[in-house]
């Protein structure tokens, strides 16, 4: 275990400042500072508010993670950070902090992909990922089906949302029901008391001529809003539990149906589900039921590792170190639309075998206060 890479990961793609420390596939620390309460009054994430919250939380969260892991900064073998996709300003805070720590410590820097990190975090729960692995990623910003032959270098998108992501639809429906923000957890709770068959809400992009792996939840969201509006206009009470259960069932039905189809079509016998919506209890239950029926092994991390966190970034960073992938250069920048086909952003000098940048930083930081 001592020979496995010890990596600190920083995640700031949205509203949570996450710092994780892993050694190989072992999680040592997972510290999170969330600004969700600051966004609740607006009914959604405000980028400038998120960026300022990251600035305030960064150093204390890193210190908390190091203390929790029982290691010093100088023990680290590398620093990993989400370079994209995400909110530009929020990403810049994390990238800037990671560069500063890596430079001061004389450690290699790895700018990694947020979506690939969501896949890699499962290694902290269930061990090394099978190759290939089918991944269904569902969150407030993403609904994607991805095929990963090598999590550090080969991730292929099969399908994605063409409008609202699943998590975004949960938030919007919760707003119409006056349930507050974020919508996912509260709708999940209400749905447990409701009838998922009470209302026949539509299943988007499930027709024979529709893209087999793409998702669309905008029409579903609109259908729910109109149904609620009709009830209120008629002076009738809105059955919140039944609406929540029926809406949730429509979402998870589509997600799991398309994921199983993708596994069968690609001949893959493992399905990994990640992202914030993967914490949804009904999605987990239906995925388990359908995977078992199809002979597919299901891998879903525990709920805390499904939402944005630094552990997932550290996990992918550790994999980069273990597989001897090239570190990023010091001109690493945030890329709000970084494609998932780029699991990490290697430095051009390292990619061409010239090295130099990190050798130099070891020299200039030899006598700094971190040693």
N, C-alpha and C positions, 0 to 999 in steps of 0.2 A: 504494500500500500504506500509506503514511503517513497517508492520510485514513481508513483503515478503523479501527473502534473497537478500542482496546486494553483488554481486560477480564481481570481476575483472578477465577477461580472457586474456591469452597471447597466440598468435598464431605465430609460426615461422617455419612451416613445409616446406616452400619453399623460395620464394624471397621477401615476404612481412612481415614486422614486424607489427602485428596487436594487439592492446590493446583495449578491450571493457569493458564497465561497464554496468551491467543490474541490475534492481531491479525486481525480479520475471520475468514477461514477458514484462517489459518495458525497452526499450533501453535508457540509459542515456548518453553514450559516445561511439564513434567508431572512434578511432584514428589509422591511418595507415601510415607507412613509407615504401614506395616501393623502391626496388633496381632494378626495371626492366630496367631502362636506362643503368645501369652498365652491364647488361647481353646482351643488344641488339647487341653490336658489335660482340658477339660470336654466335648469332643466337639461343641462348637457355640459360637456367639457369646453371651457374657454381657454384657448391656447396660451394667451398671455398670462393668465392666472396660473396655469399649469407650469409654465416656464419659471415664473418667480418662485413657486413652491419648490421646484427642483433645486433652485439655487440655495434656498434656505435649508433644505433637508440633506443635501449631498454629503457634506463632511460628517455631520453627526451619524448619518446612516452607515457610511463606510466604517466609521469608528466602532459602531455597534456591531457590525458584521464581523470585524476582526476580533473583537472581544468575545463574541459568541463562538467563533470558530477556534479560539485559543491559539491564534497564530499572529505573527507580526507582519507588517507590510513587506519587510525585507525577505520573508520566507517565500513569497509568491514566485511562481514561475512565469506568470503573465497576467496581463490586464485585458479583459474583453469588454466590449461595449456595443450596444445596439447602435448601428450606423443608419438604419432605416429598415422598413418604412415606418412612418409615424409623423407626428407634428414637428415641423421644421425647428421651431424655437426650442421645444422640449428636447429634441434629439441633440441640438447643439450644446445644451448644458451638459448632457451626459458625455458626449464626445470630448468636449473641452476638459472636463474633469478627468476622464480616462487618460487623455494625452498628458495632462499635468502629472498625474500619479506615475504613469509609465516612465516619463522622462526623468522625474526626480528619483525614482527607484532603480532606473537602468533596466527596466523589464520590457519584453516585447509587448507590442500593442496589437490587438485583434479587433477590427471593426467587423461585426457580424450582423446577419440578417434576423430581424425580429421573428419572421414566420418560421425560418429554419430553427430558431431557438425554441419555439413552442413545440416543435417535433422532438428536438434533442433532449428536452427536459425529462422525457419519459425514461431515459436511461438511468436517472436518479431513483426511479421507482421500480422499474422492471428489468434493469440490466441493459446490455448492448442491444441496439436496434437491429432487427433482422434486415437483411439487404436482399431485395428491395422491401420498403415499407410503404403502405398506403396511409396517407394522413388526411384526416378531415379536420380542418382548422376553422373554428367558429367563434367570432368575437364581435365587439361593437363596430369594428372597422373591416372585418374580413370574414368571408365564407368561402373557403377554398378546398379543393381536392388536389392533393399533391402526391406525386410518386417519387420517393427518394431512394436512389440506388446507393448513394454515398452522401451522408448528411453534410459533409464538409465541402463537397464539390459538385454533386449531381442531384439537383432537385428539379423535377419537371412538373409544371402546372397542367392539370387536366381540365379543371373547371374553376369558375369563380363567380361571385355575385355580379349581376349586371346592374344592380341598383342598390337598394338597402341591404346591408348585411344583416344576419340573423339577430345579433345583439342590438343593432340599431332599431330593428323592428320591435323588439321587446321594450326598448326605452320609449318608443313613440306610442305604442299601445298602452303602456303604463301611464303615460301622460294623459291620454284620452280618458282613461279610467280614474284619473286623479289619485294614482297610487304613489307618485313621487319618483325620484331618480336615485340610483339606477333602477331600471325596470326588471332586469332578469331575475334577481333573487325574490322580489316581492310577487311577481307573477307566478313563479315556481311555488311559492307558499300558498297563494290563493288557489292555484290549480289543483292542489291536493284535496281540496274540499269540493271540487266541481266535477262535472260530467264532460269528459273529452268528446263525447258524441252528441252533446246537446245542440250544437250549432254546426252546420256544414260549411265551414270556411274553405275557400279555394286552396288548391295546391299548385303553386306557380311552376311553370316550365316542366310539366310532367306529361305533356301530350306526346304522341308518337313522332311528331315532326320537330319537337323542341330539342335544344342542345342537351345531350344526355347528362352532362356533368355540371352545367351552369346552374346558378340559383337566382331566384327573384322573389323578394319578399315585400316589394312596394305594393303590389296589387292586394296581397293579403292584408297588409296594414290598412289600406284604404277600405277594404271590405269590412274589416272589424270596426273602423271608425264610423262608417255609414250605418252599420247595424246598430251601434250604440246610439247614434244620432236619431235614428228612427224610433228607438225605444223611448228616448227622452222627449222627442216631439209628441209622442202619443201619450205622454204623461205617465209612462210605466217605469217601474224600478228596473235598473240594469242588474242582471244577475252576475255580479263580478266574478264569482268563482267559476261559473259555467263558461263565461267569456274567456277567462284566463286559461282554463283547461282546454277549451276547443281551439283557441289560437295557438297555444303551446303545442298541442297535438299536430296541428297543421305544419308547424315549423319542423318538429323533430321527425315527422313522417317523411317529409321531403329529404331532409338531411341524411337520414339513415338509409332510405331507399336508394339514393344516388350513390352513397358511399359503398354499399354492398354491390351495386351494379358495377362500379368501377373496379372493385376487387376481383369480381368474376371475369370481367372483360380483360383485365391485365394479368390474370393468373396469379394474383397475390393472395396469400393466405393469412396475412396480418393486417389489421386495421388499427391505427392509432388515432385517437380523438384528442384534440387540444384546443386551447383558447378559452376565454372566459366563459362562453356558453357551455363548454364541456362540463362545467360544474352543475349544470341543470340536471335534476334528479330524473326527470322523465326521459331526457336524451340518453342518459346512461342506461336506464332500464330497457328502453326499446332497442338501443344498439346492442346490448348484451343478448337480448332475445333473438334478434334477427341474425346476429353473427353466429350464435350457436346453431341456429337452424341451417345456416349456409356453410357451416364447417370452417368458419373464419375465427382466428384468435383475436380477441379484442384487448387493446392496451389503452387504458385511460389513467393518467396520473391523478393523485388525490386532488380535491378541489383547490387547495391553496396553490398548487403548482400549475393549475390550469390558467389562472388569471396572470396578468403581467407581473413578472418578478425577476430579480437579479440572478436567481439560481439557474434559470433556463439559459441566460446569456453565459454564465460561468460554465455550464455544462457543455455548450457548443465551443467555447474557448478552450476548455480542457481537451476536447476532441481534436481541435486544431493543433494543439501542442503535441498530443499523443501521435498524431499522424504526420507531424513535421510539416504542416502547412506554413506558407510564407506569412510572416507578420505584416501588418499594415505599415505604411510609411507615415511620417509626421505630418504630411499634408492631408491625412484622412479628414474627410468632411462628412457632415450629415447629409443623407439623401432621403428626402421624404417619400420618394417613390422607388426606392431600391427594389429591383425585381427579385423574386424568390429564386430565380435561376442563379443568383449570385449569393450563395450562403455566407460568404465573407468577402471582404475587400482587401486583397493582398497588395503589398507594396510593389511598385514597378521594379525597384532596384533588387528586391529579394526574388521577385519572380524571374528575373534574368540572371540570378546567381551572383550578383555583385555585392550583396550584403552592405555593410558599412554603416548604415544609419544607427542600428542598435549597438554596434561595436563602439561607435562614437559616444553614445549616451552612457555606456558603461564607464567610459573614461571620464566624462565631465561630471558624473554623479558619484564618483568613487569616494569623495569625502563629504557627502551631504549629510544632513541631519537624520536621514532615515537609516543609515548604516549602523 
